[in-house]
Amino acid sequence: MDQEAKSNLSIKLVDGTFTANEAREILLALINKKINFHELKSFQSWEKNHQADLSPFKARISQLEKERKLLQRFIELHEENQTDFEVKGELHISIEKNKK
C-alpha cells in the first residue's frame, strides 16, 4: 500500500549530528515557529470573538516557552565541551475522524 492510502504517516523531520550553534538554530526555529502559530491562532480566535476562551492557546504557548528555555540551557551547559549534538525528530501523523 502506498503512503497516500495509509491512515498513518511518519516523517523524519530532523536526523543528524550538529554543532551547538546548528542544533540551537534548527531546534529554536521549530519551537519559535510553533509559538508563532499558536499566537496567530489565538489572535484569529480573538478577532472572531472577543469573548473566546484563549486559555488553551496561552497554555500551549507557555509550555513551548518553557521547553525553549530548557533547550537553551541544555545546549549552553554542553556547548563549552565542544560537544556535537545528535538530534532526531520524527513526526507521527494519523487520521482522526472529524468531531462534527
N, CA, C and O of each residue as an XYZ file, in Angstrom:
400
protein
N       0.859     -1.178      0.000
C       0.000      0.000      0.000
C       0.903      1.238      0.000
O       1.856      1.307      0.777
N       0.610      2.219     -0.868
C       1.450      3.412     -0.908
C       1.086      4.375      0.221
O       0.044      4.224      0.860
N       1.952      5.370      0.463
C       1.793      6.299      1.589
C       0.459      7.052      1.537
O      -0.126      7.325      2.585
N      -0.032      7.392      0.346
C      -1.272      8.160      0.244
C      -2.471      7.384      0.759
O      -3.415      7.987      1.270
N      -2.460      6.070      0.640
C      -3.600      5.255      1.046
C      -3.566      4.893      2.526
O      -4.588      4.483      3.077
N      -2.435      5.033      3.172
C      -2.315      4.682      4.586
C      -3.030      5.703      5.458
O      -3.239      6.847      5.054
N      -3.399      5.277      6.650
C      -4.032      6.206      7.590
C      -3.026      6.757      8.593
O      -3.380      7.581      9.436
N      -1.764      6.307      8.507
C      -0.699      6.800      9.370
C       0.510      7.146      8.517
O       0.760      6.523      7.486
N       1.252      8.143      8.960
C       2.435      8.565      8.228
C       3.497      9.002      9.222
O       3.201      9.683     10.203
N       4.730      8.609      8.962
C       5.860      9.063      9.764
C       6.842      9.789      8.858
O       7.160      9.327      7.762
N       7.312     10.928      9.332
C       8.250     11.744      8.564
C       9.442     12.047      9.445
O       9.285     12.529     10.567
N      10.638     11.766      8.944
C      11.856     12.151      9.661
C      12.074     13.637      9.415
O      12.438     14.045      8.312
N      11.854     14.427     10.426
C      11.988     15.870     10.293
C      13.435     16.305     10.513
O      13.957     17.136      9.771
N      14.072     15.749     11.521
C      15.463     16.059     11.828
C      16.161     14.740     12.143
O      15.644     13.917     12.899
N      17.327     14.552     11.560
C      18.076     13.325     11.820
C      19.537     13.581     11.470
O      19.948     13.434     10.319
N      20.311     13.966     12.477
C      21.714     14.224     12.194
C      22.477     14.654     13.421
O      21.934     14.758     14.521
N      23.764     14.902     13.198
C      24.655     15.395     14.241
C      25.015     16.830     13.910
O      25.387     17.145     12.780
N      24.900     17.701     14.908
C      25.053     19.132     14.680
C      25.942     19.757     15.750
O      26.038     19.259     16.872
N      26.588     20.860     15.376
C      27.302     21.656     16.373
C      26.264     22.301     17.284
O      25.065     22.255     17.010
N      26.738     22.895     18.359
C      25.820     23.577     19.281
C      25.047     24.676     18.554
O      23.834     24.800     18.726
N      25.733     25.460     17.756
C      25.057     26.547     17.046
C      24.041     26.029     16.034
O      22.954     26.589     15.897
N      24.397     24.963     15.328
C      23.458     24.391     14.363
C      22.240     23.798     15.066
O      21.106     24.018     14.639
N      22.470     23.053     16.133
C      21.362     22.457     16.883
C      20.457     23.549     17.437
O      19.233     23.451     17.352
N      21.059     24.582     18.001
C      20.286     25.707     18.546
C      19.435     26.343     17.445
O      18.246     26.594     17.638
N      20.047     26.598     16.304
C      19.339     27.253     15.199
C      18.160     26.420     14.707
O      17.057     26.936     14.528
N      18.400     25.140     14.492
C      17.343     24.256     13.980
C      16.203     24.113     14.987
O      15.033     24.286     14.642
N      16.553     23.798     16.225
C      15.526     23.495     17.227
C      14.770     24.742     17.679
O      13.558     24.690     17.889
N      15.472     25.854     17.828
C      14.770     27.093     18.195
C      13.855     27.554     17.066
O      12.781     28.098     17.322
N      14.270     27.343     15.827
C      13.405     27.708     14.701
C      12.101     26.912     14.746
O      11.026     27.461     14.508
N      12.199     25.617     15.051
C      10.993     24.783     15.141
C      10.081     25.247     16.278
O       8.874     25.403     16.092
N      10.669     25.465     17.451
C       9.872     25.884     18.611
C       9.269     27.264     18.376
O       8.090     27.486     18.655
N      10.078     28.193     17.864
C       9.575     29.544     17.614
C       8.454     29.549     16.581
O       7.502     30.320     16.696
N       8.568     28.697     15.582
C       7.511     28.603     14.569
C       6.201     28.117     15.198
O       5.125     28.619     14.872
N       6.301     27.139     16.099
C       5.109     26.645     16.793
C       4.510     27.729     17.701
O       3.290     27.877     17.765
N       5.355     28.474     18.392
C       4.856     29.565     19.235
C       4.130     30.588     18.373
O       3.030     31.025     18.714
N       4.743     30.970     17.255
C       4.108     31.940     16.354
C       2.783     31.416     15.812
O       1.824     32.176     15.675
N       2.725     30.135     15.508
C       1.490     29.519     15.019
C       0.371     29.671     16.045
O      -0.739     30.077     15.701
N       0.660     29.345     17.302
C      -0.367     29.419     18.342
C      -0.732     30.862     18.667
O      -1.887     31.146     18.985
N       0.220     31.767     18.594
C      -0.091     33.186     18.798
C      -1.016     33.698     17.704
O      -1.955     34.444     17.981
N      -0.756     33.303     16.473
C      -1.608     33.707     15.352
C      -3.007     33.119     15.489
O      -3.996     33.823     15.287
N      -3.100     31.841     15.828
C      -4.415     31.208     16.004
C      -5.190     31.855     17.153
O      -6.406     32.027     17.075
N      -4.473     32.210     18.213
C      -5.106     32.887     19.343
C      -5.658     34.240     18.907
O      -6.787     34.596     19.244
N      -4.865     34.982     18.165
C      -5.304     36.295     17.693
C      -6.496     36.163     16.751
O      -7.445     36.941     16.840
N      -6.452     35.187     15.854
C      -7.567     34.978     14.931
C      -8.843     34.612     15.691
O      -9.931     35.072     15.344
N      -8.707     33.799     16.706
C      -9.859     33.410     17.526
C     -10.422     34.626     18.244
O     -11.638     34.812     18.294
N      -9.548     35.453     18.798
C      -9.974     36.658     19.499
C     -10.638     37.642     18.542
O     -11.620     38.292     18.898
N     -10.093     37.753     17.307
C     -10.685     38.654     16.317
C     -12.112     38.248     15.978
O     -12.980     39.103     15.806
N     -12.356     36.948     15.881
C     -13.695     36.459     15.557
C     -14.658     36.644     16.717
O     -15.841     36.920     16.521
N     -14.137     36.490     17.928
C     -14.984     36.564     19.111
C     -14.143     37.057     20.283
O     -13.313     36.320     20.816
N     -14.363     38.309     20.677
C     -13.571     38.912     21.759
C     -13.806     38.220     23.108
O     -13.084     38.478     24.071
N     -14.802     37.351     23.175
C     -15.089     36.609     24.402
C     -14.540     35.175     24.340
O     -14.772     34.376     25.247
N     -13.818     34.861     23.271
C     -13.312     33.489     23.081
C     -12.378     33.095     24.214
O     -11.664     33.926     24.775
N     -12.402     31.827     24.532
C     -11.511     31.280     25.547
C     -10.137     31.060     24.920
O      -9.949     30.149     24.114
N      -9.195     31.892     25.294
C      -7.850     31.810     24.733
C      -6.902     31.007     25.614
O      -5.718     30.884     25.302
N      -7.412     30.465     26.704
C      -6.539     29.756     27.650
C      -5.825     28.548     27.039
O      -4.670     28.306     27.390
N      -6.454     27.772     26.137
C      -5.696     26.660     25.544
C      -4.486     27.151     24.736
O      -3.420     26.537     24.764
N      -4.665     28.253     24.025
C      -3.551     28.825     23.265
C      -2.452     29.308     24.207
O      -1.271     29.025     24.007
N      -2.870     30.044     25.238
C      -1.898     30.583     26.191
C      -1.150     29.476     26.920
O       0.048     29.597     27.179
N      -1.851     28.405     27.248
C      -1.206     27.276     27.937
C      -0.175     26.617     27.043
O       0.922     26.292     27.497
N      -0.512     26.418     25.786
C       0.428     25.780     24.863
C       1.635     26.684     24.603
O       2.768     26.206     24.550
N       1.397     27.978     24.442
C       2.497     28.926     24.244
C       3.421     28.917     25.451
O       4.643     28.896     25.301
N       2.850     28.932     26.636
C       3.639     28.897     27.864
C       4.474     27.624     27.943
O       5.649     27.668     28.309
N       3.869     26.497     27.599
C       4.584     25.221     27.615
C       5.755     25.249     26.623
O       6.854     24.798     26.949
N       5.525     25.771     25.431
C       6.590     25.846     24.435
C       7.700     26.802     24.869
O       8.876     26.540     24.614
N       7.340     27.897     25.519
C       8.350     28.831     26.012
C       9.219     28.182     27.084
O      10.426     28.420     27.130
N       8.618     27.368     27.942
C       9.392     26.632     28.949
C      10.326     25.630     28.284
O      11.483     25.495     28.681
N       9.828     24.935     27.285
C      10.655     23.977     26.553
C      11.813     24.691     25.855
O      12.926     24.168     25.796
N      11.548     25.873     25.335
C      12.598     26.650     24.665
C      13.709     27.019     25.639
O      14.891     26.900     25.317
N      13.322     27.469     26.838
C      14.318     27.805     27.862
C      15.114     26.573     28.283
O      16.330     26.649     28.461
N      14.438     25.450     28.441
C      15.096     24.202     28.806
C      16.115     23.806     27.739
O      17.238     23.419     28.063
N      15.731     23.900     26.494
C      16.622     23.580     25.384
C      17.846     24.492     25.390
O      18.974     24.021     25.240
N      17.627     25.788     25.560
C      18.736     26.740     25.551
C      19.719     26.448     26.680
O      20.932     26.489     26.475
N      19.202     26.155     27.867
C      20.083     25.824     28.994
C      20.853     24.538     28.731
O      22.040     24.449     29.046
N      20.188     23.545     28.157
C      20.833     22.266     27.854
C      22.002     22.474     26.894
O      23.097     21.960     27.123
N      21.767     23.223     25.828
C      22.826     23.460     24.851
C      23.961     24.270     25.478
O      25.134     23.952     25.282
N      23.615     25.308     26.228
C      24.640     26.122     26.876
C      25.492     25.298     27.832
O      26.704     25.497     27.911
N      24.874     24.384     28.549
C      25.580     23.550     29.503
C      26.624     22.663     28.831
O      27.692     22.411     29.390
N      26.307     22.195     27.631
C      27.171     21.229     26.965
C      28.040     21.816     25.850
O      28.983     21.158     25.410
N      27.753     23.020     25.387
C      28.489     23.531     24.240
C      29.934     23.901     24.568
O      30.785     23.902     23.679
N      30.223     24.214     25.830
C      31.592     24.580     26.187
C      32.546     23.405     26.069
O      33.760     23.609     26.026
N      32.040     22.191     26.015
C      32.868     20.990     25.860
C      33.131     20.658     24.400
O      33.630     19.578     24.085
N      32.793     21.593     23.500
C      32.945     21.348     22.059
C      32.204     20.079     21.639
O      32.658     19.335     20.769
N      31.069     19.853     22.269
C      30.276     18.658     22.025
C      29.358     18.856     20.826
O      28.783     19.929     20.643
N      29.226     17.817     20.015
C      28.211     17.826     18.968
C      26.926     17.248     19.552
O      26.947     16.548     20.565
N      25.838     17.545     18.912
C      24.520     17.124     19.386
C      23.865     16.251     18.329
O      23.743     16.644     17.169
N      23.448     15.070     18.743
C      22.687     14.207     17.864
C      21.213     14.552     18.065
O      20.689     14.495     19.177
N      20.571     14.903     16.980
C      19.172     15.327     17.053
C      18.346     14.444     16.128
O      18.639     14.316     14.939
N      17.325     13.847     16.687
C      16.401     13.024     15.910
C      14.985     13.489     16.228
O      14.598     13.584     17.393
N      14.247     13.765     15.219
C      12.863     14.176     15.410
C      11.995     13.598     14.316
O      12.216     13.841     13.129
N      11.022     12.843     14.723
C      10.136     12.201     13.760
C       8.701     12.615     14.064
O       8.271     12.613     15.217
N       7.979     12.965     13.022
C       6.565     13.290     13.160
C       5.743     12.043     12.882
O       5.991     11.333     11.907
N       4.777     11.781     13.728
C       3.842     10.674     13.533
C       2.463     11.291     13.304
O       1.922     11.973     14.174
N       1.918     11.044     12.148
C       0.654     11.660     11.752
C      -0.358     10.559     11.492
O      -0.060      9.581     10.806
N      -1.551     10.718     12.039
C      -2.605      9.730     11.801
C      -3.920     10.456     11.518
O      -4.110     11.613     11.895
N      -4.790      9.763     10.864
C      -6.097     10.299     10.514
C      -6.995     10.272     11.744
O      -7.066      9.264     12.447
N      -7.668     11.365     11.997
C      -8.621     11.452     13.093
C      -9.964     11.862     12.511
O     -10.052     12.809     11.731
N     -10.988     11.151     12.892
C     -12.337     11.460     12.394
C     -12.765     12.840     12.872
O     -12.490     13.224     14.009
N     -13.440     13.585     12.000
C     -13.980     14.887     12.389
C     -15.002     14.701     13.502
O     -15.769     13.739     13.506
N     -15.000     15.631     14.440
C     -15.907     15.527     15.587
C     -17.147     16.382     15.396
O     -17.749     16.827     16.373
N     -17.528     16.611     14.173
C     -18.695     17.454     13.878
C     -19.985     16.709     14.022
O     -21.054     17.280     13.808
